[in-house]
Each structure stands twice: as C-alpha cells, then as structure tokens.
Amino acid sequence: MELGNARFLSKLFTPLTLCLVLLILLSSPSSTEAYDSLDPNGNITIKWDVMQWTPDGYVATVTMFNFQQYRHIQAPGWQLGWTWAKKEVIWSMVGAQTTEQGDCSKFKGNTPHCCKRDPSVVDLLPGTPYNMQIANCCKAGVVTSFNQDPANSASAFQVSVGLAGTTNKTVKVPKNFTLKAPGPGYTCGAAKIVKPTKFVSQDGRRTTQALMTWNVTCTYSQFLAQKTPTCCVSLSSFYNETIVNCPTCSCGCQNNITNPGSCVEGNSPYLQSAVNGPGKNSFTPLVQCTSHMCPIRVHWHVKLNYKDYWRVKITITNFNYRMNYTQWNLVVQHPNFDNLTTLFSFNYKSLTPYGAGINDTAMLWGVKFYNDLLMQAGPLGNAQSELLFRKDANTFSFDKGWAFPRRIYFNGDNCVMPSPDSYPWLPNAAHPSIRPLVLPITVLWIVLAFFML
C-alpha cells in the first residue's frame, strides 16, 4: 500500500506540475479585486420613496447617497439606469431627465417624458430654472465623498411613473439597476423593499412617511472602472540622491504605431492643436508623454530630519491635458500618521478602517477656493503640501523604506507604487536590490533537493 502511494506521488509531482504550483504561489494576488480594505463599508445607496399615488401610478423621490469616505463622482457625472418590471412609462421628471424619450406613438394627447423599457437618467445642470428643481438636484451629476463634503454627498430627483399600479401590492420594483459614475465601475444589487422612510418636519413636531420604499446598493471596483491604473507614485529623500520614478508603463505604454496620439510631448509645437483637436470635449485622458503614462503622479519626498520631528513634502502633478480635477482628494497610509503635528495648505481627516485605535491612514484634500481645483497639465497643474511628523522613539526609522507610504489613493483609485527594492536607502546600508534573489534561489534549492532524493 505504501509503495502504491509513493508511485502515485511520484507521478503527481512531475517537474511540470511543480513548476506550475510554484508559479501560482509566487504570482497569486494578495487581495481581492473589488474589496477596498480602507473603506470596507463604502457604497452608493439609491433610495426610492413613493410619496403619492396617481390615477395610473405613483410619484417617487429618488435619492442617491454616497456613503464612500473618499471616492466621489466627478464630471461628467452619474448616469442611472434600470429596467421596468412591467410596461411602466415616465410621465414627468423634476431635477433630472432621461437621455432618450423612446417610442411614445401609442399615446394620444399627453406624451410621456420617456417610454423606454430601460431608461437612462442624468442630473440637470446648475442654473436650471427653479420650477424644475428639487433639493440636492442639478449639480451636473457631481457628488462629493462623504468625508470631504457631507452636505453635497447626495443627489436626488422626482419621477412620476404611469402604468405602474396604484397600491403596495400592484407596484413592482424595477430590475437590473446600472450606475455609471461617470463610466463603468459600479455593480448594483437587486432592489429590496424596506420599511417606509420617515420624514420629520423642520420644527420637529410632525413625522410623515413614504407610502412605499425600496433600496438599491451599488459598490465600486477599480478593475471594472478602467483597464489601466490612473495614477502612480514616485519617491525621493534628503539622504540619497536617487529619485525613484514611477514604474515604467504604470498606466500604459507609449505606442504611436498602434495607438497614435495616445500622448503628446509637453514642448511640442503641435500641443495646442492636439488639445483642441476632435476629442477636446472627450473625457478620455490626453496625457503628456512620460515613461509611466499616468494622468496623475504623486511624489513623496522625505525632506528634513530634526531632533524630535521629520518633514515630508507631497506633490501632486496632473499630466492630463483634458481634465481639471475638482475637489480632488488623496488617501495615504503610513504608520506615523498617529503623530502628525502640522499640515500646510491641505485639509486632513484621519481614517480608521481597521478600528482598534489604529491611526495609520489619512485623507488629504485641497482648501476650498485655494487649491481644491487641480488644473490640467501645464505650469499650474500641480498641488503641494508639507507634513510635519513627531518622532516616536519606539517606531521611527529611516531604514528599510519605513519613511515612505504603504499605499496612496487619488480620487479613490489605488496608485501604482514603485517596487520596494528600489526605494532610496541609507548611505551606510547595503543595496536592497540583492534581497529579492533570496526567494528564487531558495525555491530552486528545494526543487533540486526533491529530485536528488
């Protein structure tokens, strides 16, 4: 029996099998794609409140709440879609509109606002006449993150639905919700009927409630939102002349053969014609030609070392000629944020995604009307700040890359970090690039030892 097991194992662990197993172990991802450990409960919740019945349907208020701590919806704004459960139509809307009316030829007299079975709804623009507005509407679909600006972290509109049923038992909730904000990236669950929403009057003396309420929850995945990353990180320090640039091709590679016009040189005489060309109103990035090809680069520079403090300079550079990033934000993870003393020209809020008093994650954003608008690529396309940290004798060190961030997010997207073996090292330390050789050599010795048995 033991001999049979040995023969089975010898056939199982062929050289090809061993190589495949080792390849899987060495290349397996360290985290799931859609789950964000820094904002584990972040989502966009869409609430439908049926406020009154009509002869053939109902009037509802639809409110979109952004419960994400640092991810917002930027221009050109959100687009919400769904599929009707029956043959419903939209008679009218306030605070929003559908992108298409559809075929309403069967209606005589009053024509519905939209007859499509799968309507797509967009927000109205600022400056819309007051008789077409409701609260939290008309912001061109731009919704801020919950931490950055809670007062503007919701968007709403009113819809009058016909051919829908006029009681809680005859109304059917819509299906197949989609949310583009502004592109793909959000996955929405099924609508769930919940307890009717209650509303308290301004004087607090009367409470009313919706006739019927259902919720839809949408979650974000960066891997669905875009094929390539949108930002990268570079590093430098006062104790080493080495500047660690963003990894090559972090957000794509220059390829003017297969993809002409994918980037433009900053000193090119054709720069203005490229920027004002056919795609000038497009939100597809037109980036400056760089080795990393990212729209955004974040540079972390360890600037000064004092007796009891140390100082860092952060520079955010916009390489995108087609985008002004309004109300941008930065999320940085570093173990010394528990000892942050002073911050210059940026707003700051501590995030505690892990609880238990661990304060190693900070959200940074620009000061309103000062640097909250990150201009498009060019001389003004950057924002800078300096951070002063107090030293903790138990943890502080410049050794082994401790002074550099663990992760950086820009506008909610995870930025590409340099390889740890390329970080600037102390002058009296050995070059860390020799360390990655240890694992492959160890694996090789294990394989050789196996076949020598």
Secondary structure, 3 states (H helix, E strand, C coil): CHHHHHHHHHHHCCHHHHHHHHHHHHHCCCCCCCCCCCCCCCCEEEEEEEEEEECCEEEEEEEEEECCCCCCECCCCCEEEEECCCCCEEEEEECEEECCCCCCCCCCCCCCCECCCCCEEEECCCCCCHHHCCCCCCCCCCECCCCCCHHHCEEEEEEEEECCCCCCCCCCCCEEEEEECCCCCEEECCCEEECCCEEECCCCCCEEECCEEEEEEEEECHHHHCCCCCEEEEEEECCEEEEECCCCCCCCCCCCCCCCCCEECCCCCCHHHHHCCCCCCCCCCCEECCCCCCCEEEEEEEEEECCCEEEEEEEEEECECCCCEECCEEEEECHHHHHEEEECCEEEEEECCCCCCCCCEEEEEECCCCCCEECCCCCCCEEEEEEEEECCCCCCCCHHHCCCCCEEEECCEECECCCHHHCCCCCCCCCHHHHHHHHHHHHHHHHHHHHHC
